[in-house]
Structure formats: structure tokens, C-alpha cells
Amino acid sequence: MHAALVLFLMLALCLVLSDRTAAQDPMPQVSLVPEGPLGTLELASLTVDTQVQCDETGCQFLVEEEYRISNSSRTEAATATLRLEPEGTDIVPQVQLDPGVAVGSDRWTVDLPANSSAIALLRYTWTSNATNLLHYQWDPGPALAWRIPGSVRLTLVLPDDVSDDIFLTREPEGFTFDGRTLEWSYEGQLPVHPHGTWMLSPAAWAQLTTLEQAADIPTQVALLRSLREEAKAQQAPYPDPWSRILGLLLQAIERSPSPESYLALADQYQQRFTETEDNNYRLLAIETLEQAIETGHSDDAVRTGLAAMYTDMAAWAAQSGDASRALAYLTAANRASPETAPVDSELRDVLILTQAVDLAARGKVADSLLQLGDQLAPAVQDALYRYAPPVRAARTDINRDETSRGATYTLLLYPPVAGSVGQHLNELAARIDALEGIEATLLPAGDDPYEAVLHVVSTFADPMGERMQREALYASLEGDPSFVAALIAAPWKPGEVLLSVERSLLFDTYRYREQPTLLDPITVRDEQLEYTRWRLAEITGVDAGTEKARLEQQLVALALRQERQIWESLSASTYWSYSVTFAEPSALAPQTWLLGWGQERPLEVLYRAVHWGPVGKLLLVIAGGVALLSIAGRAFNRSSRRQRA
């Protein structure tokens, strides 16, 4: 799997394996059979002795077959021709026939007088190309060409004494084994089923026994793996040692943890995954190498191997359509080994875009951009955010009294650009706060992380001071083309403001007049909305050449559609509230007005508060004067009448 792991296993395998890796061929069988009718000839006995001889290069089967042929007639001689079965075999046996005469290279003639016998010996050698598993087999079919032999004995002789566990199978039943010789023998009968055995090679059996006793786990695992692979290739009935190997590898980690032991265990899980295509085994391999890193038993091979596994899992998840999981695996691969296993940037971009498009297509454009926007290519980010609305809603509260004018802006930011808009607000607040007589404070965010509150207040001594401060604030923001700057500047646009209280003995007159001019943010909104519409039309009209380009186009189009909707909805979610407070003492409560998007109307107050106390006194004086005049008039009239009388 990985260079260090491969080297580790190869060193162990070299101790137990030969150079040959080809599958074992079926054991060939060569027999002597009669050609033509037997007459009075019969096979009195058949002995097949097979000796196994092994060295470092492999094992050979040395076969000797003895045919005792007899003439059962007591009066007549008999003749028979013998041949090899099968004919044309690659094996060239040695045949001795006494008495008998060779006829060519593959025929022999035997002439037997009455009541006599002959012995034919056939010898050949077969070399197995197997490494650790041997398959011996003898077919009784050719022997049955002699009819039923009088007796049959089969032996398989091993080079050393062994125990029964060297054999995987022995068929048919009825055999004997004394620790070295496996034997079947019959009198007057011969089962028609093939005879044979699957077994470990004597060298493999001896080494496996020695390794178990010595607790040499790496070499033992290598031998068991070799046995397992050879058994699969030959379809041998060898019990799968996978669980046994797994137990040994876990034992090795427990006894002496090392990068090599963790790599070997991970490779065991990887092999199982290759066989079963069950991803749980691949996840177990990943968990094993993660554990190696956590416990401090990692090296470059461990980290590289872990990165390769995560990359494979990312490819699988991508093919399964799970872009989110694929991206997580790819990120983990880069984290495991950023130097030796760099992430495929093209694949990473496609996965990020796939996940982002999936979220956006389900109506979660903001979530998509929040989670993945900063991982997108710069060109894609520019297309997404260049015309993005900074806010989704805005409320501006303007408060005016005799010596101050304040504006509080409550902004609901558009989440994907909330960070940059917040930074911009800080810059604008600092710029305004630097002006003489004006303070600007960006208040801490409340429960909503996407809500920003900016408070601006100017103080002055007279209307001229107010006008100068409004002009200064407006001028400081005039060069900023952003919607936020236009929104902040709008209530401060220079204009005539009348705020006064005229006091007299009998009444006070309250006057307020202002004509708000709030067109600047509307103009900027309309421009940005138009740009967004143009960009959307441009994006949807271009054919994407690659999968990455198609996903980028789809994501940008989905984002622009939402941004267009937000720009359009600002006309319903943006408003201004004006409040004016007259100087104390005031008979008039603070007056308020609410202005919506695009509303243009003057704000006016004209109110006369009568001083009823002085007015009442004046009326009493007047009434008293009238009464005195009336009395005086009556008195005068009476006096005039008397004089005339």
C-alpha cells in the first residue's frame, strides 16, 4: 500500500517465500493400462508409492507404481500389450517390465506362460510450482481398466515426522497416518472416487509451528498472508486466516506499538475492503492510522498512508454524490499530510462548488456562502459579492432638539458579507467621529449576530452650528459610493431646518419645519440593482465548458437571484423615523413622523400654547373696566335726567 509498509512486508515475506508465485497445476498422473482384451491376465496387486522431497526451491513428488500381472490360466499362455495413460504426456516415465519387451517408446508386450506372473515398474517425478500448499491426487479410473485389482495400496511418504494438522483435507475416509506416511489399502475392491489430500508443505508447516512458539508476529503474519493468497489462487480448502492475522496484528500493537505495526494492521483492513468493497474496513484502516498519530507512533509513511486513504474515501463519496462528506475527507487528507499528499485543487473546487450549489438550490443561499464562500476561488467570490446587498433591512431614527441632532441606524446585515460590512461601518464611524462636535459609536451587537447599530450625534449652540456640522458630515461620506454610506449620510444632507419656540405673556408658539431629502440611498440601490440584473443576465447567457465552470455559473446565478430579491425588497424594509423635542418648558410632547422608501414630504409643526392664567386675569381686568364704565354711564345718565327735571 505504502512504501514503508510494502518494504516491511517484503522483508518478512523473503524469509518464507520462494520466487515463484504462479498457481499450482493439478498433479498429473501416469498409469500403465492394457491395450485390448485381457483374456486370462489380471492385475494381482497395484502399489503406488509417492515420496515428497522438498528443498529451498520447492517440493517434488517421486512416484513409483508397481503392477503385479498374473496369468490365471493353468494351461494356456497369455499375451498383452501395455501402454501409458494418458498418452502424449509431458512426463516421461521410466518403465521396467520383467518379463516383457518394449515396442517403440510407449508400448510394451508381456507374454506370460500359464500360471505365471510379471512385474511392471513405472517411475516418474513431478515438481510442484506451489510454495506453501501441496495437492496430491490419485485417480483410480485407469486402474479399473484392469478390472478390479486383487489388492491396492497407496502411500504418500513425507520427508519428516509431522502432526495431523499439516493436512487440510484427506479423502476418502479409511486412511491411516503414522506421522510420516499416509496410506490407503484395499483387498478385492477399489473405490471409484479420487484419493488425495490438500496439505501444507512440510517447510511451511514447520516454520508456522516454529513462529508460533517464538511469537515472531511479523514473519508469522507474512506467512499466513502468503498461505491465504495461495489458497485463494488454487481454490484450496484452507481455512481463511484473516481473523487470525488480525488478532496477531492487534497483539503486536499491544505488545510493542510502532509505525510499522499500525501500518500492517491498516493494510489488513485495506485488503479486506478490496475483497468485500465494504467501506467499514477502510474506515477501520483510517481509524488505525489516526490512532497511531494520536499515540505518537507515526512517521511519514503513516501520515502519507492516512492521506491516501482519506483521498480514496473522498473519491468514493464524490462518486456517491455526497460532496459534503467528500470535501471533509479531502480536507482530512490534506491535514494528515499536506506536504506529501497535497489536495487536488480541481477536485476540491468541484466538491466545494457541488456542496454550495446543493445548499443554494434548496433556498439556503446565505448558508451556502457562509459555510463555503471563503473556500471558493477569488474570481468566484468576486462574482458573488461584488453587487451583494450590504443589508436586508434598515431603520433610521432621527432625533432633533434645541442643541443636538442624533441619528440611530439599526441595520440587518446580509450574512455572507456581514464581516466586510461591519468593517466598513467601523471605518465610517471612525471617519465621522473625527469631525468636530460629532460623535459616532458602533454599538455592540445584540442577540442577532447580523444586526448592527450605529449611533451618530452632533451638538451645537445655534442653527448655524448645526448646518455646518451637517455639511461636514455629509461631505465626509460623499466620496463613498456604497449603499451604507448613502444610508448614513441621507439624514444629514444640508437643508433648511426651523426649530423655535416664541414665548409671550399670553401664549407660546412652537414652530418646526424640515424637508428631508432621502433620495441618495434610493439612487445607489437602483444602480446596484441594475448591475445585479445585468450580471445575472450575463451569467445565464454563457455556456460553461467544464464541470467546475458549470457549477460556478450555477452558484453565482442562484446567489445573484437572491441578491436581486433583497435589493428589490429594500424598498419595503427600509424606513426613517423623525422625532423633534422642543425646549423646556414645553406644552407640546415630542412629535414624530414615519417616512417610507421614496416618500418626500415636509415635516411641520405649528402650535400655539395659550397661557390661560394671564389671559384670565386680563379678561377680569377688561370685565372690571367694562363694569366700571357701565356704572359710570348709568350714574351719568341719572345725573342728566335730574338736571333736566
C-alpha positions, 0 to 999 in steps of 0.5 A: 500500500505504502512504501514503508509498509510494502518494504516491511512486508517484503522483508518478512515475506523473503524469509518464507517465500520462494520466487515463484508465485504462479498457481499450482497445476493439478498433479498429473498422473501416469498409469500403465493400462492394457491395450485390448482384451485381457483374456486370462491376465489380471492385475494381482496387486497395484502399489503406488508409492509417492515420496515428497522431497522438498528443498529451498526451491520447492517440493517434488513428488517421486512416484513409483507404481508397481503392477503385479500381472498374473496369468490365471490360466493353468494351461494356456499362455497369455499375451498383452500389450501395455501402454501409458495413460494418458498418452502424449504426456509431458512426463516421461516415465521410466518403465521396467517390465520383467518379463516383457519387451518394449515396442517403440517408446510407449508400448510394451508386450508381456507374454506370460506362460500359464500360471505365471506372473510379471512385474511392471515398474513405472517411475516418474517425478513431478515438481510442484510450482506451489510454495506453501500448499501441496495437492496430491491426487490419485485417480483410480479410473485407469486402474479399473481398466484392469478390472478390479485389482486383487489388492491396492495400496497407496502411500504418500511418504513425507520427508519428516515426522509431522502432526495431523494438522499439516493436512487440510483435507484427506479423502476418502475416509479409511486412511491411516497416518503414522506421522510420516506416511499416509496410506490407503489399502484395499483387498478385492475392491477399489473405490471409484472416487479420487484419493488425495489430500490438500496439505501444507508443505512440510517447510511451511508447516514447520516454520508456522509451528516454529513462529508460533512458539517464538511469537515472531508476529511479523514473519508469522503474519507474512506467512499466513498472508502468503498461505491465504493468497495461495489458497485463494489462487488454487481454490484450496480448502484452507481455512481463511486466516484473516481473523487470525492475522488480525488478532496477531496484528492487534497483539503486536500493537499491544505488545510493542506499538510502532509505525510499522505495526499500525501500518500492517494492521491498516493494510489488513483492513485495506485488503479486506475492503478490496475483497468485500468493497465494504467501506467499514474496513477502510474506515477501520484502516483510517481509524488505525492510522489516526490512532497511531498519530494520536499515540505518537507512533507515526512517521511519514509513511503513516501520515502519507498512508492516512492521506491516501486513504482519506483521498480514496474515501473522498473519491468514493463519496464524490462518486456517491454524490455526497460532496459534503462528506467528500470535501471533509475527507479531502480536507482530512487528507490534506491535514494528515499530510499536506506536504506529501499528499497535497489536495487536488485543487480541481477536485476540491473546487468541484466538491466545494462548488457541488456542496454550495450549489446543493445548499443554494438550490434548496433556498439556503443561499446565505448558508451556502456562502457562509459555510463555503464562500471563503473556500471558493476561488477569488474570481468566484467570490468576486462574482458573488459579492461584488453587487451583494446587498450590504443589508436586508433591512434598515431603520433610521431614527432621527432625533432633533432638539434645541442643541443636538441632532442624533441619528440611530441606524439599526441595520440587518446585515446580509450574512455572507458579507456581514464581516466586510460590512461591519468593517466598513461601518467601523471605518465610517464611524471612525471617519465621522467621529473625527469631525468636530462636535460629532460623535459616532459609536458602533454599538455592540451587537445584540442577540442577532449576530447580523444586526448592527447599530450605529449611533451618530450625534452632533451638538451645537449652540445655534442653527448655524452650528448645526448646518455646518456640522451637517455639511461636514458630515455629509461631505465626509461620506460623499466620496463613498459610493456604497449603499451604507454610506448613502444610508448614513449620510441621507439624514444629514444632507444640508437643508433648511431646518426651523426649530423655535419656540416664541414665548409671550405673556399670553401664549407660546408658539412652537414652530418646526419645519424640515424637508428631508431629502432621502433620495441618495440611498434610493439612487445607489440601490437602483444602480446596484440593482441594475448591475445585479440584473445585468450580471445575472443576465450575463451569467445565464447567457454563457455556456460553461465548458467544464464541470467546475465552470458549470457549477460556478455559473450555477452558484453565482446565478442562484446567489445573484437571484437572491441578491436581486430579491433583497435589493428589490425588497429594500424598498419595503424594509427600509424606513426613517423615523423623525422625532423633534423635542422642543425646549423646556418648558414645553406644552407640546410632547415630542412629535414624530413622523414615519417616512417610507422608501421614496416618500418626500414630504415636509415635516411641520409643526405649528402650535400655539400654547395659550397661557390661560392664567394671564389671559384670565386675569386680563379678561377680569381686568377688561370685565372690571373696566367694562363694569366700571364704565357701565356704572359710570354711564348709568350714574351719568345718565341719572345725573342728566335726567335730574338736571333736566327735571 
